[in-house]
Amino acid sequence: MKMRVLVTGGAGFLGSHLCDALLGEGHSVVAADNLLTGRARNVHHLRNESRFEFRQVDVTEPFDVGKVDYVFNFASPASPVDYMVHGIPTLKVGSVGTFNALEVARRHGAKFFMASTSECYGDPLEHPQKESYWGNVNPIGPRSVYDEAKRFSEAATMAYRRYFKVDVRIVRIFNTYGPRMQLNDGRVVPNFMKQALRGEGLTVYGDGSQTRSFCYVSDEIDGIMRLAHSSEQEPVNIGNPNEFTILDCAKQVLAVTGSKSRITFEPLPQDDPKQRRPDITRARTLLGWEPKIYLQAGLKLSLDYFREALAEDQH
Ligand SMILES: NC(=O)c1ccc[n+]([C@@H]2O[C@H](COP(=O)([O-])OP(=O)(O)OC[C@H]3O[C@@H](n4cnc5c(N)ncnc54)[C@H](O)[C@@H]3O)[C@@H](O)[C@H]2O)c1
């Protein structure tokens, strides 16, 4: 069945790849984005696509884009640099923005898909993290503007399911990387890529022994699409369970870029999680989903994009 779909945050990194995937299935897509952390150029390649429409909309204000069959709620600053700078807008988009997007779904009898995050687990005391784990979040720390907004989004999504019978999906996205990420968003992969390609030192916080799992964007979008098509209404982790230390990741970036940069060490920021790895048993069993792209392969696939983005940045 061909649908008319709303993607909030559709000009962002993940939102724009999601628009591509939805269009690829033959649906019509409305991307609603206020361009706070996204860029019109992420959807520039879709400008002549008749099934695609971009609307510059702040979802924290009530909005309507007409009848839709599915709402994908991806609007929110996502990188620590962005949500630290835009703390209040992050809280607002996770709360008021999510309510407004849920209202669009309720009004039109549409399904609702919430882009949540592994940050809901905070600095986890359980490894790897299963969806049943309730998390260890500091509610007043600097990261709470994001973590608590997302936890609130999940609560609101489940409440709309309980009270209004909205058909909902919740994905908990773990660290995802790839083309169209912002160069300066402070996340590990773009940071290392930028520093390596510029021949600057690669900044590792702490001793680099903290671990992360990195999911390539095509794997993440595949998992999201599978969840969207499933009937699963409880949260599902989508992320790559292969764990790397930050130091390993820095070394892989040096290998892929052929850079001669050195690795430099700086103090750990407050509340930086020491370890984060998804348990993807639910995604495997419910969705038949498995990530396919290993870190080194994903870094190679991203290299051209980061080179171009860097060249533009320097102009
Ligand atoms: N990339 C990841 O690794 C990751 C991990 C976990 C969760 N997520 C979630 O996925 C979603 C997309 O993340 P991303 O990495 O693509 O980030 P991004 O910053 O590239 O995209 C977010 C988009 O939302 C838009 N936006 C922000 N506030 C808005 C508002 N009030 N109204 C309309 N649009 C608004 C931004 O302009 C941007 O285009 C976010 O909800 C994020 O929390 C991403």
PDBQT file of the ligand as one rigid body, heavy atoms in Angstrom, charges set to zero:
ROOT
HETATM    1  N1  LIG A 401      22.411   9.726  14.821  1.00  0.00    +0.000 N 
HETATM    2  C1  LIG A 401      22.390   8.984  15.886  1.00  0.00    +0.000 C 
HETATM    3  O1  LIG A 401      23.371   8.281  16.178  1.00  0.00    +0.000 OA
HETATM    4  C2  LIG A 401      21.170   8.939  16.773  1.00  0.00    +0.000 A 
HETATM    5  C3  LIG A 401      21.220   8.142  17.922  1.00  0.00    +0.000 A 
HETATM    6  C4  LIG A 401      20.102   8.074  18.722  1.00  0.00    +0.000 A 
HETATM    7  C5  LIG A 401      18.948   8.749  18.393  1.00  0.00    +0.000 A 
HETATM    8  N2  LIG A 401      18.921   9.519  17.284  1.00  0.00    +0.000 N 
HETATM    9  C6  LIG A 401      17.673  10.253  17.001  1.00  0.00    +0.000 C 
HETATM   10  O2  LIG A 401      17.380  10.269  15.626  1.00  0.00    +0.000 OA
HETATM   11  C7  LIG A 401      16.816  11.529  15.268  1.00  0.00    +0.000 C 
HETATM   12  C8  LIG A 401      17.617  12.147  14.127  1.00  0.00    +0.000 C 
HETATM   13  O3  LIG A 401      18.960  12.350  14.553  1.00  0.00    +0.000 OA
HETATM   14  P1  LIG A 401      20.099  12.831  13.551  1.00  0.00    +0.000 P 
HETATM   15  O4  LIG A 401      21.350  12.169  13.936  1.00  0.00    +0.000 OA
HETATM   16  O5  LIG A 401      19.609  12.692  12.165  1.00  0.00    +0.000 OA
HETATM   17  O6  LIG A 401      20.229  14.366  13.970  1.00  0.00    +0.000 OA
HETATM   18  P2  LIG A 401      20.124  15.682  13.078  1.00  0.00    +0.000 P 
HETATM   19  O7  LIG A 401      20.421  16.819  13.971  1.00  0.00    +0.000 OA
HETATM   20  O8  LIG A 401      20.926  15.524  11.833  1.00  0.00    +0.000 OA
HETATM   21  O9  LIG A 401      18.588  15.692  12.665  1.00  0.00    +0.000 OA
HETATM   22  C9  LIG A 401      17.569  16.188  13.494  1.00  0.00    +0.000 C 
HETATM   23  C10 LIG A 401      16.689  17.082  12.660  1.00  0.00    +0.000 C 
HETATM   24  O10 LIG A 401      15.627  17.610  13.471  1.00  0.00    +0.000 OA
HETATM   25  C11 LIG A 401      15.438  18.972  13.110  1.00  0.00    +0.000 C 
HETATM   26  N3  LIG A 401      14.767  19.679  14.202  1.00  0.00    +0.000 N 
HETATM   27  C12 LIG A 401      15.242  19.938  15.443  1.00  0.00    +0.000 A 
HETATM   28  N4  LIG A 401      14.338  20.631  16.154  1.00  0.00    +0.000 NA
HETATM   29  C13 LIG A 401      13.255  20.794  15.347  1.00  0.00    +0.000 A 
HETATM   30  C14 LIG A 401      12.000  21.450  15.492  1.00  0.00    +0.000 A 
HETATM   31  N5  LIG A 401      11.649  22.059  16.628  1.00  0.00    +0.000 N 
HETATM   32  N6  LIG A 401      11.139  21.440  14.457  1.00  0.00    +0.000 NA
HETATM   33  C15 LIG A 401      11.473  20.834  13.281  1.00  0.00    +0.000 A 
HETATM   34  N7  LIG A 401      12.651  20.202  13.081  1.00  0.00    +0.000 NA
HETATM   35  C16 LIG A 401      13.538  20.196  14.097  1.00  0.00    +0.000 A 
HETATM   36  C17 LIG A 401      16.837  19.482  12.828  1.00  0.00    +0.000 C 
HETATM   37  O11 LIG A 401      16.870  20.671  12.081  1.00  0.00    +0.000 OA
HETATM   38  C18 LIG A 401      17.451  18.294  12.103  1.00  0.00    +0.000 C 
HETATM   39  O12 LIG A 401      17.247  18.373  10.708  1.00  0.00    +0.000 OA
HETATM   40  C19 LIG A 401      16.807  12.404  16.516  1.00  0.00    +0.000 C 
HETATM   41  O13 LIG A 401      15.519  12.359  17.094  1.00  0.00    +0.000 OA
HETATM   42  C20 LIG A 401      17.802  11.717  17.416  1.00  0.00    +0.000 C 
HETATM   43  O14 LIG A 401      17.504  11.904  18.754  1.00  0.00    +0.000 OA
HETATM   44  C21 LIG A 401      20.007   9.644  16.468  1.00  0.00    +0.000 A 
ENDROOT
TORSDOF 0
